[in-house]
Amino acid sequence: MSNNHQPDETPILGGSEGAAASSHPPLPLHRREKREYVRFTRHERVTHLIMVICFITLALTGLTLKFSYTSWAVKVSWLLGGFQTCGYIHRAAGVIMFLDFASHLVGLAKLRERKYSSWKAMVFGEHSMVFTRRDLDEFIGTLKWFVGAGDRPQYGRWTYWEKFDYFAVFWGVFVIGSTGLTLWFPIFFTRFLPGWAINVATIIHSDEALLATGFIFTVHFFNTHLRPEKFPMDITVFTGRMKLAELRRDKPREYQILVESGELEGRLVEPYPKIVVGAFRAFAWIALVLGTSIAVWIVYAMIFAYR
């Protein structure tokens, strides 16, 4: 499907401050309900797709090296060409992830120049990814809702758990990436770091990567795909679109803002053909199965491998 009529889409960080009301005339309700809301830009979808591929590759090859004493690690390394080849693949995926992360940062800078008067307006706006007091209130409200002591919070564009996942990437790229570079180029880094820093980098890189992998393939998978309202899978981040009914249910405050500002009509597009959606779903299933399998392998290696 052509994207000629696709509107300028709301980006990852920041909102539509000062946006003028859309000039698109309102559609009849029965037609509007069949269209979908554009939630993610093409750049956001591509960077997330690359991040998924790189992360699974890094997890698979890194844990294969970490748990090389297990039978499954030996089998996986054999399929990939051996432990040495796993190391090459691991480092290549790390470089691509660095570039992907840099692309995201460049996208944020361009977004600020295009839509905001200052970084402050972008970072602390209604649609910011930065934690605010509202997130704390929604977290407390969610706990009350879980036990029937209150109503479901009126979530906006980003929930507190989505923000946590977002900044976990920043933490992971900095900590795991920096220690990985130290291990990759030990001679260079020991020119200005003591020798014991290599040992510390080894521990941090290994354990932090294990923690990140376990979190992504359990907590993140549950929040994204396995919640009752999403089960068995949410492919919005791959298609970039979500149904209006889903938007009203999951993001009621965002929906209200879009309606009141007159922007909603201009952000509605026709759904992708079924074959395209099927391709996205197939990729998501592959990633979900691989991630879940890696989580099971971690448990196996940590509990049973030494027995």
Secondary structure in CASP SS format (residue, H / E / C, confidence):
PFRMAT SS
TARGET T0000
AUTHOR 0000-0000-0000
METHOD secondary structure of the structure
MODEL  1
M C 1.00
S C 1.00
N C 1.00
N C 1.00
H C 1.00
Q C 1.00
P C 1.00
D C 1.00
E C 1.00
T C 1.00
P C 1.00
I C 1.00
L C 1.00
G C 1.00
G C 1.00
S C 1.00
E C 1.00
G C 1.00
A C 1.00
A C 1.00
A C 1.00
S C 1.00
S C 1.00
H C 1.00
P C 1.00
P C 1.00
L C 1.00
P C 1.00
L H 1.00
H H 1.00
R H 1.00
R H 1.00
E C 1.00
K C 1.00
R C 1.00
E E 1.00
Y E 1.00
V E 1.00
R C 1.00
F C 1.00
T C 1.00
R H 1.00
H H 1.00
E H 1.00
R H 1.00
V H 1.00
T H 1.00
H H 1.00
L H 1.00
I H 1.00
M H 1.00
V H 1.00
I H 1.00
C H 1.00
F H 1.00
I H 1.00
T H 1.00
L H 1.00
A H 1.00
L H 1.00
T H 1.00
G H 1.00
L H 1.00
T H 1.00
L H 1.00
K H 1.00
F C 1.00
S C 1.00
Y C 1.00
T C 1.00
S H 1.00
W H 1.00
A H 1.00
V H 1.00
K H 1.00
V H 1.00
S H 1.00
W H 1.00
L H 1.00
L H 1.00
G C 1.00
G C 1.00
F H 1.00
Q H 1.00
T H 1.00
C H 1.00
G H 1.00
Y H 1.00
I H 1.00
H H 1.00
R H 1.00
A H 1.00
A H 1.00
G H 1.00
V H 1.00
I H 1.00
M H 1.00
F H 1.00
L H 1.00
D H 1.00
F H 1.00
A H 1.00
S H 1.00
H H 1.00
L H 1.00
V H 1.00
G H 1.00
L H 1.00
A H 1.00
K H 1.00
L H 1.00
R H 1.00
E H 1.00
R H 1.00
K H 1.00
Y C 1.00
S C 1.00
S C 1.00
W H 1.00
K H 1.00
A H 1.00
M H 1.00
V H 1.00
F C 1.00
G C 1.00
E C 1.00
H C 1.00
S C 1.00
M C 1.00
V C 1.00
F C 1.00
T C 1.00
R H 1.00
R H 1.00
D H 1.00
L H 1.00
D H 1.00
E H 1.00
F H 1.00
I H 1.00
G H 1.00
T H 1.00
L H 1.00
K H 1.00
W H 1.00
F H 1.00
V C 1.00
G C 1.00
A C 1.00
G C 1.00
D C 1.00
R C 1.00
P C 1.00
Q C 1.00
Y C 1.00
G C 1.00
R C 1.00
W C 1.00
T C 1.00
Y H 1.00
W H 1.00
E H 1.00
K H 1.00
F H 1.00
D H 1.00
Y H 1.00
F H 1.00
A H 1.00
V H 1.00
F H 1.00
W H 1.00
G H 1.00
V H 1.00
F H 1.00
V H 1.00
I H 1.00
G H 1.00
S H 1.00
T H 1.00
G H 1.00
L H 1.00
T H 1.00
L H 1.00
W H 1.00
F C 1.00
P H 1.00
I H 1.00
F H 1.00
F H 1.00
T C 1.00
R C 1.00
F C 1.00
L C 1.00
P C 1.00
G C 1.00
W H 1.00
A H 1.00
I H 1.00
N H 1.00
V H 1.00
A H 1.00
T H 1.00
I H 1.00
I H 1.00
H H 1.00
S H 1.00
D H 1.00
E H 1.00
A H 1.00
L H 1.00
L H 1.00
A H 1.00
T H 1.00
G H 1.00
F H 1.00
I H 1.00
F H 1.00
T H 1.00
V H 1.00
H H 1.00
F H 1.00
F H 1.00
N H 1.00
T H 1.00
H H 1.00
L H 1.00
R C 1.00
P C 1.00
E C 1.00
K C 1.00
F C 1.00
P C 1.00
M C 1.00
D C 1.00
I C 1.00
T H 1.00
V H 1.00
F H 1.00
T H 1.00
G C 1.00
R E 1.00
M E 1.00
K E 1.00
L H 1.00
A H 1.00
E H 1.00
L H 1.00
R H 1.00
R H 1.00
D H 1.00
K C 1.00
P H 1.00
R H 1.00
E H 1.00
Y H 1.00
Q H 1.00
I H 1.00
L H 1.00
V H 1.00
E H 1.00
S H 1.00
G C 1.00
E C 1.00
L C 1.00
E H 1.00
G H 1.00
R H 1.00
L E 1.00
V E 1.00
E C 1.00
P C 1.00
Y C 1.00
P C 1.00
K H 1.00
I H 1.00
V H 1.00
V H 1.00
G H 1.00
A H 1.00
F H 1.00
R H 1.00
A H 1.00
F H 1.00
A H 1.00
W H 1.00
I H 1.00
A H 1.00
L H 1.00
V H 1.00
L H 1.00
G H 1.00
T H 1.00
S H 1.00
I H 1.00
A H 1.00
V H 1.00
W H 1.00
I H 1.00
V H 1.00
Y H 1.00
A H 1.00
M H 1.00
I H 1.00
F C 1.00
A C 1.00
Y C 1.00
R C 1.00
END
